[in-house]
Amino acid sequence: MRSDPYAPARPAIRPRPVGVITAARPRALPAGRVVAAAGLVVLVLYALLVPVLVPVDLDRVDYATGPTPPSLAHPFGTDLAGRDLLVRGAHGLRVSLVAALAGATGAVVLGYLVGAACALVGGRLDRWGMRVVDGVNAVPHLLLGIVVAAALRGSLLTIVLVVAATHWTQTARLVRAELLALGTRDFYRAAVSLGLTRRQVLRHHAAPRLAAQLAVALGLLVPHAVWHESTLTFLGLGLPPHQPSLGALLDLGQQALLSGAWWTLAAPAGLLVAVTLCLAGCLAGRTEDHHG
């Protein structure tokens, strides 16, 4: 049956009703970030599960076995004392990640408090606080960490305090700059004119706006903290030698390298590089989205 020739032609494109909100398609994650996130998950599971599934005495040695290259029985090989590097690497990675995460969290919290106090109080506190930030930044973080670690007894708490004391300045500058920019907004002035205290303004207006930036700052500090802990322990100023961390394993691997046991250094160095690249890959796209 033929259609009516006098009927109005249908538009090729249907008009979209005004006022209807359509959901945007979720943007696909970059492949690099997906690979980095998957690698980070594998490393975290390796650090958490291997010590539980393969319980061994970390102080037990087997000099009769000696250093053996990687094999099916020992995928990472064994060190000079005959200890499995696969298990010791998991313990070392777990200790380094815990120390780095706790130290980075302490640095972000300290920087947030200092930056918020300088911006909200202002005046002499702001001037002197920024001079302290400039003074800490003028000293190399590693040198300052060596001084603090040498003055304190080597332990996990010492590493956390060293990382927090040497990496808080960037967060303080970030928080201060954001709060000073926030003070020029109309809603901030309205909140102050209505009688809100500084604590209420910080809690209800500043903290939600700074949450995403503080999360990114925390993620960027963790790789620095891992290298900081590994360097201090490698120099003998961090964790005690009996506690396997990546720095301690690097120190032992460097000593065994002269005997031709290259795998004793390659295993902890590979773990250190892998966790750094995975963390950086996960945050690369996040920082671009945040600044964009």
VEXDREN-2710 file (C-alpha; in Angstrom, 1 decimal):
% VEXDREN-2710
k/r/px/py/pz
1/MET/0.0/0.0/0.0
2/ARG/1.4/3.4/-1.1
3/SER/1.9/6.2/1.5
4/ASP/-0.1/9.4/1.3
5/PRO/1.8/11.8/-1.1
6/TYR/0.4/14.8/0.7
7/ALA/1.7/13.7/4.1
8/PRO/4.5/15.9/5.6
9/ALA/7.9/14.5/5.1
10/ARG/9.6/13.2/8.3
11/PRO/12.8/15.0/9.3
12/ALA/16.0/13.1/8.7
13/ILE/17.2/14.0/12.2
14/ARG/14.7/14.0/15.1
15/PRO/15.0/17.1/17.2
16/ARG/16.1/16.6/20.8
17/PRO/13.6/17.9/23.3
18/VAL/14.7/21.0/25.1
19/GLY/15.4/20.6/28.8
20/VAL/16.2/16.8/28.6
21/ILE/19.6/16.0/30.0
22/THR/21.3/13.1/28.3
23/ALA/24.0/11.1/30.0
24/ALA/27.5/11.5/28.6
25/ARG/29.3/8.4/27.6
26/PRO/32.0/7.4/30.0
27/ARG/35.5/8.0/28.6
28/ALA/37.6/5.0/28.2
29/LEU/40.7/4.7/30.3
30/PRO/44.0/4.9/28.6
31/ALA/45.7/1.6/28.0
32/GLY/48.8/2.7/29.8
33/ARG/46.9/3.5/33.0
34/VAL/45.1/0.2/32.8
35/VAL/48.4/-1.7/32.5
36/ALA/50.0/0.3/35.3
37/ALA/47.0/-0.4/37.6
38/ALA/47.0/-4.1/36.8
39/GLY/50.8/-4.2/37.5
40/LEU/50.3/-2.4/40.8
41/VAL/47.6/-4.8/41.9
42/VAL/49.9/-7.7/41.1
43/LEU/52.7/-6.2/43.1
44/VAL/50.4/-5.5/46.1
45/LEU/49.0/-9.0/46.0
46/TYR/52.5/-10.4/45.7
47/ALA/53.6/-8.4/48.8
48/LEU/50.6/-9.5/50.8
49/LEU/50.0/-13.1/49.8
50/VAL/53.5/-14.6/49.4
51/PRO/54.5/-14.1/53.1
52/VAL/51.2/-15.8/54.1
53/LEU/51.3/-18.6/51.6
54/VAL/55.1/-19.3/52.1
55/PRO/55.8/-18.8/55.8
56/VAL/59.5/-19.0/56.4
57/ASP/61.9/-17.9/59.1
58/LEU/63.6/-14.8/57.7
59/ASP/66.6/-15.3/60.1
60/ARG/67.3/-18.8/59.0
61/VAL/70.3/-19.2/56.8
62/ASP/71.6/-22.1/54.6
63/TYR/75.2/-21.4/53.7
64/ALA/75.5/-24.9/52.2
65/THR/73.1/-24.0/49.4
66/GLY/74.7/-20.6/48.9
67/PRO/73.7/-18.3/46.0
68/THR/71.9/-20.0/43.3
69/PRO/70.6/-18.4/40.0
70/PRO/66.9/-18.2/39.2
71/SER/65.2/-21.5/38.6
72/LEU/61.8/-23.1/38.9
73/ALA/62.4/-23.8/42.6
74/HIS/63.6/-20.3/43.3
75/PRO/62.3/-17.9/40.6
76/PHE/64.3/-15.0/41.9
77/GLY/67.3/-17.1/43.0
78/THR/68.8/-17.2/46.5
79/ASP/71.2/-14.9/48.2
80/LEU/74.6/-15.6/49.8
81/ALA/73.0/-17.1/52.8
82/GLY/70.8/-19.5/50.7
83/ARG/67.6/-17.6/51.4
84/ASP/64.9/-17.4/48.8
85/LEU/64.7/-14.0/47.2
86/LEU/61.1/-14.4/46.1
87/VAL/59.9/-14.6/49.7
88/ARG/62.4/-12.0/50.9
89/GLY/61.4/-9.7/48.1
90/ALA/57.8/-9.9/49.1
91/HIS/58.6/-9.1/52.7
92/GLY/60.8/-6.2/51.6
93/LEU/58.3/-4.8/49.2
94/ARG/55.6/-4.9/51.9
95/VAL/57.7/-3.1/54.4
96/SER/58.8/-0.5/51.9
97/LEU/55.2/0.2/50.8
98/VAL/53.9/0.4/54.4
99/ALA/56.7/2.8/55.3
100/ALA/56.3/4.9/52.2
101/LEU/52.5/5.1/52.5
102/ALA/52.5/6.0/56.2
103/GLY/55.3/8.6/55.6
104/ALA/53.5/10.1/52.6
105/THR/50.3/10.3/54.5
106/GLY/52.0/12.1/57.4
107/ALA/53.6/14.5/55.0
108/VAL/50.3/15.4/53.4
109/VAL/48.6/15.8/56.7
110/LEU/51.4/18.0/58.0
111/GLY/51.5/20.1/54.8
112/TYR/47.7/20.5/54.9
113/LEU/47.8/21.8/58.5
114/VAL/50.7/24.2/57.9
115/GLY/49.3/25.5/54.6
116/ALA/45.8/26.0/56.0
117/ALA/47.1/27.8/59.1
118/CYS/49.2/30.2/57.0
119/ALA/46.4/31.0/54.6
120/LEU/43.6/31.4/57.2
121/VAL/45.5/33.2/59.9
122/GLY/47.8/35.2/57.6
123/GLY/50.0/38.0/58.8
124/ARG/53.1/37.1/60.7
125/LEU/52.3/33.4/60.9
126/ASP/52.0/33.3/57.1
127/ARG/55.3/35.1/56.6
128/TRP/57.2/33.0/59.1
129/GLY/55.6/29.8/57.9
130/MET/56.6/30.4/54.3
131/ARG/60.1/31.2/55.4
132/VAL/60.2/27.8/57.2
133/VAL/59.0/26.1/54.0
134/ASP/61.7/27.9/52.0
135/GLY/64.4/26.8/54.5
136/VAL/63.3/23.2/54.3
137/ASN/63.3/23.3/50.5
138/ALA/66.7/24.8/50.5
139/VAL/68.2/21.7/52.1
140/PRO/68.3/18.6/49.9
141/HIS/65.7/16.1/51.2
142/LEU/68.1/13.2/51.2
143/LEU/70.7/15.1/53.3
144/LEU/68.0/16.2/55.7
145/GLY/66.7/12.7/55.9
146/ILE/70.3/11.4/56.6
147/VAL/70.7/13.9/59.5
148/VAL/67.3/13.0/61.0
149/ALA/67.8/9.2/60.6
150/ALA/71.3/9.4/62.1
151/ALA/70.0/11.3/65.1
152/LEU/67.2/8.8/65.7
153/ARG/67.3/5.0/66.1
154/GLY/66.7/3.1/62.9
155/SER/63.2/1.7/62.9
156/LEU/60.0/1.8/60.8
157/LEU/58.8/4.7/62.9
158/THR/62.0/6.6/62.1
159/ILE/61.5/6.1/58.4
160/VAL/57.9/7.4/58.6
161/LEU/59.0/10.5/60.5
162/VAL/61.9/11.2/58.1
163/VAL/59.6/10.9/55.1
164/ALA/57.0/13.1/56.7
165/ALA/59.5/15.7/57.8
166/THR/61.2/16.1/54.4
167/HIS/58.2/15.9/52.0
168/TRP/55.5/18.2/53.5
169/THR/56.5/21.5/52.0
170/GLN/55.0/21.0/48.5
171/THR/51.6/20.1/50.0
172/ALA/51.8/23.2/52.3
173/ARG/52.4/25.5/49.3
174/LEU/49.5/23.8/47.4
175/VAL/47.0/24.2/50.2
176/ARG/48.0/27.8/51.0
177/ALA/47.7/28.8/47.3
178/GLU/44.3/27.2/46.9
179/LEU/42.9/28.7/50.1
180/LEU/44.2/32.2/49.2
181/ALA/42.5/31.8/45.8
182/LEU/39.3/30.6/47.6
183/GLY/39.3/33.7/49.7
184/THR/38.5/35.8/46.7
185/ARG/35.3/33.9/45.8
186/ASP/31.9/35.4/46.5
187/PHE/30.6/32.4/48.4
188/TYR/33.6/32.5/50.7
189/ARG/33.0/36.1/51.5
190/ALA/29.3/35.4/52.0
191/ALA/30.1/32.6/54.4
192/VAL/32.4/34.8/56.4
193/SER/29.8/37.6/56.5
194/LEU/27.2/35.2/57.8
195/GLY/29.4/34.5/60.9
196/LEU/31.0/31.2/60.0
197/THR/34.3/30.5/61.9
198/ARG/37.5/29.6/60.2
199/ARG/37.1/26.0/61.2
200/GLN/33.7/25.8/59.7
201/VAL/34.8/27.4/56.4
202/LEU/37.7/25.0/56.3
203/ARG/35.5/22.0/56.9
204/HIS/32.6/22.8/54.7
205/HIS/34.2/24.8/51.8
206/ALA/37.9/24.3/51.6
207/ALA/38.3/20.6/52.5
208/PRO/35.9/19.2/49.8
209/ARG/37.6/21.3/47.2
210/LEU/41.1/20.2/48.3
211/ALA/40.3/16.5/48.6
212/ALA/41.1/15.6/45.0
213/GLN/44.3/17.6/44.9
214/LEU/45.5/16.1/48.2
215/ALA/44.8/12.6/46.9
216/VAL/47.0/13.3/43.8
217/ALA/49.7/14.8/46.1
218/LEU/49.6/11.6/48.2
219/GLY/49.9/9.4/45.2
220/LEU/52.9/11.4/43.9
221/LEU/54.7/11.3/47.2
222/VAL/54.5/7.5/47.6
223/PRO/57.1/6.7/44.9
224/HIS/59.5/9.4/46.3
225/ALA/59.0/7.9/49.8
226/VAL/59.8/4.4/48.5
227/TRP/63.1/5.6/47.0
228/HIS/63.8/7.7/50.2
229/GLU/63.4/4.6/52.4
230/SER/65.4/2.4/50.1
231/THR/68.2/4.9/50.0
232/LEU/68.4/5.4/53.7
233/THR/68.3/1.7/54.4
234/PHE/70.9/1.1/51.7
235/LEU/73.2/3.6/53.5
236/GLY/72.6/1.8/56.8
237/LEU/70.5/4.6/58.4
238/GLY/67.0/3.1/57.9
239/LEU/65.5/-0.1/59.0
240/PRO/67.7/-2.6/60.9
241/PRO/69.5/-5.3/58.8
242/HIS/67.4/-8.2/60.0
243/GLN/64.2/-6.6/58.7
244/PRO/64.1/-7.1/54.9
245/SER/63.2/-4.0/53.0
246/LEU/64.0/-3.1/49.4
247/GLY/66.9/-1.0/50.7
248/ALA/68.3/-3.8/52.8
249/LEU/68.0/-6.3/49.9
250/LEU/69.8/-3.8/47.6
251/ASP/72.6/-3.5/50.1
252/LEU/73.0/-7.3/50.4
253/GLY/72.8/-7.6/46.6
254/GLN/75.5/-5.0/46.1
255/GLN/77.8/-7.0/48.4
256/ALA/77.1/-10.2/46.5
257/LEU/77.6/-8.7/43.1
258/LEU/81.3/-9.0/43.4
259/SER/81.0/-12.7/43.6
260/GLY/79.0/-12.9/40.4
261/ALA/75.6/-13.3/41.9
262/TRP/73.9/-10.6/39.8
263/TRP/70.4/-11.8/40.6
264/THR/70.7/-10.8/44.2
265/LEU/70.8/-7.2/43.1
266/ALA/68.5/-7.6/40.1
267/ALA/65.5/-8.9/42.1
268/PRO/65.1/-5.9/44.6
269/ALA/66.1/-3.4/41.9
270/GLY/63.5/-4.8/39.6
271/LEU/60.8/-4.6/42.3
272/LEU/61.8/-1.0/43.1
273/VAL/61.6/0.1/39.5
274/ALA/58.4/-1.8/38.8
275/VAL/56.5/-0.3/41.7
276/THR/57.7/3.1/40.8
277/LEU/56.6/2.8/37.2
278/CYS/53.3/1.4/38.1
279/LEU/52.5/4.2/40.6
280/ALA/53.7/6.8/38.1
281/GLY/51.6/5.2/35.3
282/CYS/48.4/5.2/37.5
283/LEU/48.8/8.8/38.4
284/ALA/49.9/10.2/35.0
285/GLY/46.5/10.2/33.5
286/ARG/44.9/11.3/36.8
287/THR/47.1/14.4/37.0
288/GLU/46.3/15.3/33.4
289/ASP/42.6/14.9/34.1
290/HIS/42.9/17.0/37.2
291/HIS/44.8/19.9/35.6
292/GLY/42.7/19.7/32.5
END
